[in-house]
Amino acid sequence: MSQIENPLAKTSFSHQRNLSTGIRSVLSRRLPSSLRRQLKFFMLLPLDVVDLLLGRRKELLPPRYLNFAGDGDFEATGNEFLQYFTDLAGLKREHRVLEVGCGIGRMARPLTTYLKEGSYEGIDIVPRGIRWCQGHISTKYPNFRFQLADIKSAMYNPYGRFNPTEYRFPFGDSEFDFIFLTSVFTHMMKRDLENYLAEIARTIRPNGTSLITFFLLNNDTRQLITGGLSSLNFQFFREGSHIDDERNPDRAVAYDEEYIRALYGELGFTVETVRYGGWCGRTDSLSYQDIVVARKN
């Protein structure tokens, strides 16, 4: 099951770094002195440099210190969602694609091998992620373009120009065949979400599809939460949004499924597929978050 995106995930790259450093230290004490001197050089290097020198850095994988996309496996999660894009949403190789919240290329990376005849646009609020994607992905795949959504965020873009409630996607009407967002609406308050979904409705073509992940509240999820099986409780309510952490409201945000379905309908979408996630303790889930696939009428 994908960890996109589990706010409670305990594994982090810093933990992995500490573990790997400890292993190298143990090995150095057990090796002959002649080999220890050679190993000392590598032990002083950052792990990302060691990976690069040893040929372990795969193409288009960002260095660990730049990865702000979560604690799941970067490569495996991207490959997993490519399968969802094709199997659940009908993505075709010739489609024009928009990713809102492209991060540092976790989803774009596997798409470079698939969209041979199509094109991709990615927007995100984190400047360093956009710079890395422009320098490493767009240079090799010119049909993949990235640009900063200059939205103010205390954590990622404190000097941004726009408020998410008023932000307009920098694209024309009916421009895309497929638009997707992973772990974006799970961190957005109601008014911001409504604006983004309206922009998706504006920029997607008739009969185009969207795939978006959510935390959806319904009778089943509420029973699982009450039963203590859920990793998130969403016990607080603010600005029309159910939040899990009152001090950090955008850490994890949920919405009533009825409201989300109604909002899609108001904006001219037909919800075609809902695949419920395992965040609430389900044992038969597809991914961690809930996945909604909708088609523009």
C-alpha positions as CSV (number, residue, x, y, z in Angstrom):
1,M,0.0,0.0,0.0
2,S,1.3,3.4,-0.9
3,Q,2.2,5.9,1.8
4,I,0.8,8.8,-0.2
5,E,0.7,10.4,2.2
6,N,0.6,9.2,5.7
7,P,1.1,12.1,8.2
8,L,1.9,9.6,10.9
9,A,4.6,7.7,8.9
10,K,7.5,7.1,11.3
11,T,10.2,6.2,8.7
12,S,12.1,9.2,7.4
13,F,15.2,9.8,5.3
14,S,17.0,11.1,8.4
15,H,16.4,7.8,10.1
16,Q,17.6,6.0,7.1
17,R,20.7,8.2,7.0
18,N,21.5,7.5,10.6
19,L,21.0,3.7,10.1
20,S,23.3,3.7,7.0
21,T,25.9,5.7,8.8
22,G,25.9,3.3,11.7
23,I,26.3,0.3,9.4
24,R,29.3,1.9,7.7
25,S,30.8,2.6,11.1
26,V,30.5,-1.0,12.2
27,L,32.0,-2.2,8.9
28,S,34.9,0.1,9.2
29,R,35.9,-1.4,12.6
30,R,35.8,-4.9,11.2
31,L,37.8,-4.4,8.0
32,P,41.6,-4.7,7.7
33,S,43.5,-1.4,8.2
34,S,44.4,-1.2,4.5
35,L,40.7,-1.2,3.5
36,R,39.7,1.1,6.4
37,R,41.8,3.9,5.0
38,Q,40.0,3.5,1.6
39,L,36.6,3.4,3.3
40,K,37.3,6.5,5.4
41,F,37.0,8.7,2.3
42,F,33.6,7.3,1.5
43,M,32.4,7.6,5.1
44,L,33.1,11.4,5.0
45,L,30.8,11.8,2.0
46,P,27.1,12.5,2.1
47,L,25.0,9.4,1.3
48,D,23.7,10.9,-1.9
49,V,27.2,11.4,-3.2
50,V,28.1,7.8,-2.2
51,D,25.0,6.6,-4.1
52,L,26.0,8.5,-7.1
53,L,29.6,7.2,-7.1
54,L,28.5,3.7,-6.7
55,G,25.9,3.9,-9.5
56,R,23.0,3.5,-7.2
57,R,21.3,6.8,-8.1
58,K,18.8,6.0,-10.8
59,E,17.8,8.5,-13.5
60,L,15.6,11.3,-12.3
61,L,15.7,10.3,-8.7
62,P,16.3,13.5,-6.6
63,P,18.8,13.5,-3.8
64,R,17.3,12.5,-0.5
65,Y,17.9,15.9,1.2
66,L,15.7,17.6,-1.5
67,N,12.8,15.1,-1.2
68,F,9.9,16.7,0.6
69,A,7.3,14.4,-0.9
70,G,6.8,12.2,2.1
71,D,8.3,9.1,3.6
72,G,7.1,6.5,1.1
73,D,9.3,4.9,-1.5
74,F,9.8,7.6,-4.1
75,E,10.2,5.3,-7.1
76,A,7.7,2.7,-6.1
77,T,5.0,5.2,-5.3
78,G,5.4,6.9,-8.7
79,N,5.2,3.6,-10.5
80,E,2.1,2.6,-8.5
81,F,0.2,5.7,-9.4
82,L,1.1,5.4,-13.1
83,Q,-0.8,2.2,-13.0
84,Y,-3.8,4.0,-11.4
85,F,-3.7,6.7,-14.0
86,T,-3.9,4.1,-16.9
87,D,-6.2,1.5,-15.3
88,L,-8.6,3.8,-13.3
89,A,-8.6,7.0,-15.3
90,G,-7.8,5.8,-18.8
91,L,-4.7,7.9,-19.4
92,K,-3.4,7.5,-23.0
93,R,0.2,8.1,-24.3
94,E,-0.9,11.0,-26.4
95,H,-2.8,12.9,-23.7
96,R,-2.0,16.4,-22.5
97,V,-1.5,16.1,-18.7
98,L,-1.5,18.6,-15.8
99,E,-0.3,17.7,-12.3
100,V,-1.2,20.2,-9.6
101,G,1.3,19.8,-6.7
102,C,4.0,18.1,-8.8
103,G,6.5,18.3,-5.9
104,I,10.0,17.1,-7.0
105,G,8.8,14.9,-9.8
106,R,7.6,11.7,-8.0
107,M,4.8,11.2,-10.5
108,A,6.4,12.9,-13.4
109,R,9.4,10.5,-13.4
110,P,7.4,7.4,-14.5
111,L,5.3,9.4,-16.9
112,T,8.4,10.4,-18.9
113,T,8.5,6.8,-20.2
114,Y,4.8,6.7,-20.9
115,L,3.8,10.1,-22.5
116,K,5.9,9.6,-25.6
117,E,3.3,11.3,-27.8
118,G,1.7,13.6,-25.2
119,S,2.9,16.4,-22.9
120,Y,3.0,17.2,-19.2
121,E,2.7,20.4,-17.2
122,G,3.5,20.4,-13.5
123,I,2.9,23.2,-11.0
124,D,3.9,23.4,-7.4
125,I,4.3,26.0,-4.6
126,V,7.8,24.8,-3.6
127,P,10.5,26.7,-5.5
128,R,13.4,24.2,-5.0
129,G,11.3,21.4,-6.3
130,I,10.4,23.3,-9.4
131,R,14.0,24.2,-10.0
132,W,15.2,20.6,-9.7
133,C,12.5,19.4,-12.1
134,Q,13.3,22.1,-14.6
135,G,17.0,21.3,-14.5
136,H,16.8,17.5,-14.5
137,I,13.6,16.5,-16.1
138,S,12.7,19.2,-18.6
139,T,16.3,19.2,-20.0
140,K,16.0,15.5,-21.0
141,Y,12.2,15.5,-21.8
142,P,11.2,18.9,-23.4
143,N,7.6,17.8,-23.5
144,F,7.7,18.0,-19.6
145,R,7.4,21.5,-18.3
146,F,7.3,22.8,-14.7
147,Q,6.5,26.2,-13.2
148,L,6.1,27.7,-9.8
149,A,2.6,28.3,-8.5
150,D,3.6,31.4,-6.5
151,I,1.2,30.8,-3.7
152,K,2.0,31.9,-0.2
153,S,2.7,29.1,2.2
154,A,4.3,29.6,5.7
155,M,6.3,26.4,5.3
156,Y,7.2,26.2,1.6
157,N,6.8,29.6,0.0
158,P,6.5,32.3,2.6
159,Y,6.9,35.2,0.1
160,G,4.4,33.9,-2.4
161,R,2.2,36.4,-4.3
162,F,-1.1,34.7,-4.3
163,N,-3.7,33.3,-1.9
164,P,-4.8,29.8,-2.8
165,T,-8.4,30.9,-2.7
166,E,-7.9,33.3,-5.6
167,Y,-5.2,31.5,-7.6
168,R,-5.9,31.0,-11.3
169,F,-4.0,28.1,-13.0
170,P,-1.7,29.6,-15.7
171,F,-3.4,27.7,-18.5
172,G,-6.2,28.2,-21.0
173,D,-9.7,26.8,-20.9
174,S,-10.2,23.1,-21.9
175,E,-6.5,22.5,-22.3
176,F,-5.9,19.1,-20.7
177,D,-7.1,15.6,-21.2
178,F,-6.1,14.4,-17.8
179,I,-5.5,16.4,-14.5
180,F,-4.4,14.8,-11.3
181,L,-3.6,15.8,-7.7
182,T,-2.0,13.4,-5.1
183,S,-2.0,14.4,-1.5
184,V,-3.0,18.0,-2.2
185,F,-6.6,18.3,-1.2
186,T,-5.7,16.3,2.0
187,H,-3.9,19.5,3.1
188,M,-6.3,22.2,1.9
189,M,-9.1,24.0,3.6
190,K,-12.6,24.2,2.0
191,R,-12.5,27.6,0.2
192,D,-9.0,26.8,-1.3
193,L,-10.2,23.3,-2.4
194,E,-13.3,24.8,-4.1
195,N,-11.2,27.2,-6.0
196,Y,-8.8,24.6,-7.2
197,L,-11.5,22.2,-8.3
198,A,-13.2,25.0,-10.2
199,E,-9.9,25.7,-11.9
200,I,-9.6,22.0,-12.8
201,A,-13.1,22.2,-14.3
202,R,-12.1,25.2,-16.3
203,T,-8.9,23.8,-17.7
204,I,-10.0,20.2,-18.5
205,R,-11.5,19.3,-21.8
206,P,-15.0,17.9,-22.2
207,N,-14.8,14.1,-21.6
208,G,-11.4,14.6,-19.9
209,T,-10.7,12.8,-16.6
210,S,-9.3,13.8,-13.2
211,L,-7.8,11.6,-10.5
212,I,-7.6,13.2,-7.1
213,T,-6.8,11.7,-3.6
214,F,-8.8,12.7,-0.5
215,F,-9.6,11.7,3.0
216,L,-13.4,11.0,2.6
217,L,-15.7,10.8,5.6
218,N,-18.8,8.5,5.4
219,N,-20.6,6.0,7.6
220,D,-17.9,3.4,7.2
221,T,-15.0,5.6,8.0
222,R,-16.8,7.1,11.0
223,Q,-17.4,3.6,12.4
224,L,-13.7,2.7,11.9
225,I,-12.7,6.0,13.6
226,T,-15.0,5.4,16.5
227,G,-13.7,1.8,16.8
228,G,-10.2,3.1,17.2
229,L,-8.9,1.6,13.9
230,S,-8.1,4.8,12.1
231,S,-4.7,6.4,12.0
232,L,-6.5,9.8,11.8
233,N,-9.5,11.0,13.8
234,F,-10.5,14.3,12.3
235,Q,-12.2,15.3,15.5
236,F,-11.9,19.1,14.9
237,F,-13.9,21.2,12.5
238,R,-12.7,24.5,11.1
239,E,-13.7,26.7,8.1
240,G,-15.9,23.9,6.7
241,S,-13.1,21.3,6.9
242,H,-12.6,18.3,9.2
243,I,-9.0,18.5,10.6
244,D,-7.0,16.1,12.6
245,D,-4.6,18.5,14.4
246,E,-6.0,21.7,15.8
247,R,-2.6,23.3,16.0
248,N,-1.6,22.4,12.5
249,P,-4.9,22.3,10.6
250,D,-3.4,21.7,7.1
251,R,-1.5,18.6,8.3
252,A,-4.5,16.4,7.4
253,V,-7.8,17.6,6.1
254,A,-10.9,15.5,5.4
255,Y,-14.3,16.1,3.8
256,D,-17.7,14.5,3.8
257,E,-18.0,12.3,0.8
258,E,-21.5,13.6,0.0
259,Y,-20.1,17.2,-0.1
260,I,-17.3,16.2,-2.5
261,R,-19.7,14.3,-4.8
262,A,-22.1,17.3,-4.8
263,L,-19.2,19.7,-5.6
264,Y,-18.1,17.6,-8.5
265,G,-21.6,17.6,-9.8
266,E,-22.0,21.4,-9.5
267,L,-18.8,21.8,-11.6
268,G,-20.0,19.5,-14.4
269,F,-18.2,16.3,-13.5
270,T,-19.5,12.8,-13.2
271,V,-17.8,10.7,-10.5
272,E,-16.9,7.4,-12.2
273,T,-14.8,5.6,-9.6
274,V,-14.1,5.9,-5.9
275,R,-11.5,3.5,-4.5
276,Y,-11.3,3.9,-0.7
277,G,-8.0,4.0,1.1
278,G,-6.6,2.3,4.2
279,W,-6.0,5.5,6.3
280,C,-9.0,4.6,8.4
281,G,-8.2,1.0,9.0
282,R,-9.7,-0.7,6.0
283,T,-8.1,-4.0,5.2
284,D,-9.1,-4.1,1.5
285,S,-7.9,-0.7,0.4
286,L,-6.0,0.1,-2.8
287,S,-3.8,2.9,-1.5
288,Y,-3.5,4.9,1.7
289,Q,-5.7,7.8,0.7
290,D,-9.1,7.6,-1.1
291,I,-8.9,7.9,-4.9
292,V,-11.7,9.7,-6.8
293,V,-11.8,9.5,-10.6
294,A,-14.3,11.9,-12.4
295,R,-15.1,12.7,-16.0
296,K,-15.9,16.2,-17.3
297,N,-19.3,16.3,-19.0
